[in-house]
Amino acid sequence: MTCSCNTAGTACSVLPEGAVLAPGWQPASARVLPVMITPGLCLRGQLAEQVVQAWPARSSADALDYTLTPAAWLEGTGDTLASVTASVPTATGQDTDMAVLWVTIIQGMASVFLGSGPPDTVQTVQMVLHTVQGRSVTVSMQLYISTESAATLAPQVPTLPDGTPIPPNALLAPQGVITTPTGQPYLLA
């Protein structure tokens, strides 16, 4: 599954019945890691070791947010995130594959909300970050799914009528979620 969001574009879409958003929502600091760009060092035909970044493990039954901060990557540029997408390339098409439930930009960081996943596997979450000034980077993060629970289905999250996930920092009006002309929710980023 792939999700995307952007901070740019005004239409309203009615919030699905029973959906609860959290405009004061913040990423969990225990699961925030920096965007790391490994140097492409080559010395006498030897390649530098690849650095593998990994978020803290979770069980299949957990539904948790994981965040990347581009602060060091963008330091001194005056640039900020404009959009982010997230996918799970290790998904195999099973009902209990790890799923991207939503992805958002908040406090200048890229957050993804993940659910499900086959126990005792290492999954890859690939995030593509684009900035206002045109920079982009693809970051692959590893995430171990522990054996603390059996494989579970991903929980339901609020969605727009077309199935677009609504992150907790979506902009709300009395008539519902405010969306861009392309149907993406505006964000309190």
N, C-alpha and C positions, 0 to 999 in steps of 0.2 A: 504494500500500500504506500502511496505517496501523498503527502500533504504539502501545501504551500501557503504562504501569507505574504502580504506586502503592506507598507505603510502609506502608499499613494492612493487618487481618483475622486453621486450620493443617492442612493436609493435605500429604501428601508425594506427589510424582510421581517415578517412577524416571527418572534421567538417561539419555538415549539412549546406546546403546553407542558408544564412541569419542569422546563429547563431552568437551571439555576446558574447564573454567572457570578463571578466574584471580581468586581472591579478593583478591589484592593489586593488582588492576588499577586504574590511575589514568588520568584523561583526559590527552591530550597537550596541554601548555600552549600549544603553537604554534597550536592550533585552538580556543582558548577566547576567547569574546567576551562582553561584558556585554549583559544585556537592556537595550535602549535604548527608552525611551518618548519619542517626539518630541513637543514641545509643540504644542498646537493653537492656534498664534498666528494671529490674523486682524487685520490692520491696514488700515483704509480699503478693505475689500473684497478685499485681497490675501491669499492663503493662503501660509503658509510652505512652503518647499521640503520635499519628503519626503526623509528620510534613508534611504538603502538600505544595509542592512548586508550584508556578504558575507564568507563564510569563504574561506580560501585555496583556490585551484583544486586539482583532482585529475583524474586520468585515469579513464577508464571501468574500467580494470583494477584500480584501487585500491579497497581496502576500508578505510575510515578512520573514526575517531570525530571528532565535532564537538560542541562543548559551549557552552552558554549559562550564565553565572553571574548569578544574580539579586541578588547582594550589594548593589549600589547601589540597585536597584529596591526592595528590602526593608529598606534601611538604617533603623535606629531603630525598626522595627516589632516585633521579637521573633518574626517570622513565618518559616516555613520552607516549602520545597516539600513538597507532599503527593502530587501526581501530575503526570504529563506525558504528552502524546501527541505524535506526530510523523507527518506525511504529506508526500507530494510531489504538490502539486496540478498541477504541470506534466507529470506522467506521462501518456502517451497510450495506454497499454494494450499497448505493445510488450514483448517479452521482455527487451530491453536497457534499459528505462527505469530511471532511478535508483530504488533501492529502499531503504526503511528496513528494516534487518536486525534491529535491536533498539533500544529506547530505555530509559533508566534514570535514576535519581537517584543521584548519588554525590558525596560531600563537599559536599552542599547545592546541587549544580549539576545541570542537565539535560543528559544526553549522548545523542547519537543516533549509530548506526553505519550508515554508508551504503555501498552498493555499486552498481556498474554506472553507466549513464547514457550518453545519446547524445553522442558527441564534438562539440566546437565548439558547445555550447549552454549557455545559462545556465538552471539549474534553480532552482526555489523549494522550500525546505524550510519547512513551516509547523509550528511547535511551539506547543502550548497548555499553559501552566503554571498549575497550581492550587496554592494554599497551604493550610496547616492552618487559618488564620483566615478563609478564604473568598475571598481575592483571586484573580483570574485575569487572564491576559494572553495574547494571541495574538501571536506574533512570526514574521514571515516573513523568512527568510534567503536570500540569493542564493548560488549556488555554480556556478562555471564548470567545465564538463567539458572538459578540454584535448584536443588531437588527438594526444597522446603515445602513445595506443594505440587500436586499433579498438574498436568497441562490443563489450562482453563481457557475459556473464550474471553476475548477482550471485552471490557465493559462498554456499555453504550454511553456516548457523550452527546451533548446538544448539537444539532445540525440544522442548517437551513433546509428549506423544502427540497432543494436540489441535491442534498447530501453533503454539502460543504460543512466541515466541522467548525464549530464556533468556539474559539479559545476563550478563556475566562476574562481576558482583558479587551473583549470586543466592545465597541462603543454602542450604548443602548439609548434609545429614545422611547417615549411612552408607547409608540406604535410598534416597537421591536428593535431588532439589530439593524444598525445603519451599515449599508454595504456600498462598495465601489461600483462603478458602471459595469465592471466585469464580474460582479457578484461576490467578491471577497469582503469579509467584514472589516470595517475600519477598526483600528486598534488604539487603545490607550497605551502607547509605547513609551 
